[in-house]
Amino acid sequence: MLAHCTLWPEELAAHYRAQGYWRGETFSDVLDERIQRYGEKLAIVSDTRRWTYQDLGAEVERLAAGFYALGIGPNDRVVVQLPNCAELFSVIFALFRLGALPIFALPAHRKFEIGHFCQHAQAIAYVIADQHAGFDYRNLAREVKASAPSLQHVLVLGEPGEYRSLKHLPRLESDLPPPPRPADVAFLQLSGGSTGTPKLIPRTHDDYLYSIRASADICQLTSDSVYLSVIPAGHNFTLSSPGSLGTLYAGGTVVMCAHPSPDVALTLIAQERVTITALVPPLVPVWLDAIESLKPDLRSLKVLQVGGARFNSEMARRVTQELDVTLQQVFGMAEGLVNYTRLDDPIDVILHSQGRPISPDDEIRIVDEEDQPVAAGEIGHLQTRGPYTIHGYYKAEEHNARAFTRDGFYRTGDMVRQTPEGNLVVEGRAKDQINRGGEKISAEEVEHQLLAHANVIDCAIVAMPDAYLGEKSCAFVIRKNDTVRGIDLIRFLRECGLATYKIPDRIEFMTQFPQTGVGKTSKKHLRLEIEARLAGARMNP
């Protein structure tokens, strides 16, 4: 078992097994069974690949042998930063077979994040594409390798430069290690993060496969389902809700969309007869406008999922009025709990809630600031515990003491209320986090970077409203002198290697910050301040 992980208490684990949630399967077991059952059926489509289940299995076998010959084995951590491509799945299933642990980095991550993942997890390998969306990941690997002494291998999809190509791995002269156990950690996902850099989330074969299987059932996936992966495939939403892994579990076909522009995605829906896809809220109006002008053939599309951030009810209504699809709202977190509106829910539930949990054993508590239950229907802090919600982050003992209650409930940081029917309505966030169109930004992480600038005395990052993304980030800064400009601070953050989506969308300078009654910076008043300034800008262009 991987060290530095807090997993389920044995009595809860025994209950989840007895209830049949945990079936004692591993990802390798699932893939082997699907290969036997579906063989020559199409499994994955991407820009240059059309893999059957047998093709996928053969590539997984080749990579597993090559990785093991390099010395990658059980419990070794491997940062995987690939775009939406078929090879993402051959790489991670090869690592699953070895008992090595993928860390799902996103294509937008840069030196600051990747360096932290490699150092914190002591990763021994880093898997990248050569280039994607105009960015050369080999240059990033060079920077990361210089600061991560554990990193032994950089493996490249495409032209490897000075590194090793995924196409040319060494031959294995011995047997593969024994396969992992179902209770073992399978991989490490990334938290949205409200304090510092993203935390690493340990997910086991048992718990994650239950979430995938139950999601596939709720979304009524079959071997005829065709899922289009539009947003980054490493996100929990697109990976398992039901996502690509849920589709493969059902024996369906996954279509990888490397570029999320509507003209590319809508063409793929028509060409591949896509039946289900998932979007974050900011993409929805863009797609609706493109559909109106392009008039693509969407007759195959049955379900449009929207999640990653709260979805405006009026925009939800527009989807149901303009498209001949079933809208499904999804609200979840990489730490575990996932909620869905069901496909047969009444329209009011679909438009005005974020659904209800996957499992009968998903325990929900909605509490006040003192952890006391609020009255039925009142807004409070969401806490949860269940068969696929973690009990602790990887190597984060101090943070775990704050993020989890003594009886193992996860403090999600979401403010919600629950309807009489059991559906959750998300009302906002309590954690110090900005949800920028589904991408979670830790205010503290960006603040730490800004405070390293020689001319920054103090700073505070807050969310500001945005009609397109839901929220954007605004940095309030107290500077030593007025020679430093906003553009200087943005340039500084880019040079720090911060992911682009974390760079503040707006910088406002102040001479002092409003204070709370106990002398802390009042972010509540700063949020009101930026709303007033935005309103003033609109009134006085």
Protein Blocks (a to p, Z undefined) as FASTA:
>chain_A
ZZhiacddfklmmmmmmnomagoiafklmmmmmmmmnmmacfbdcfkbccdfklmmmmmm
mmmmmmmmnopaehiacdddddddfklmmmmmmmmmnopacddddfkbcfklmmmmmmmn
opabdcddfbeghiafklmmmmmmmmmmklmbdcdehjekjaccfklccddfbdcddddd
fkbcfbdcddebjghjaddddddfklmmmmmmmmmmmnopafkbccddfbdfkbmklmmm
nojmlmmmnopacdddfblcfklmmmmmmmnopabdcddfklmmmmmmmmmmnopafklp
mbdcdehiacdfklmmmmmmmpccddddddddfklpacdddfkbcfklmmmcgbjafblk
lccddddfkopacdehiacddddddfkbcfbdehilklmmmmpcfkopacehpacdddfk
opacdfbdfbdcddehhiacdfklmmmmmmmpmklfbdcddddddfklopacddddddfb
fkbcfklmmmmmmmnopafklpcfbdcddfbdcddfkopacfklmmmmmmmmmmmmmmmZ
Z
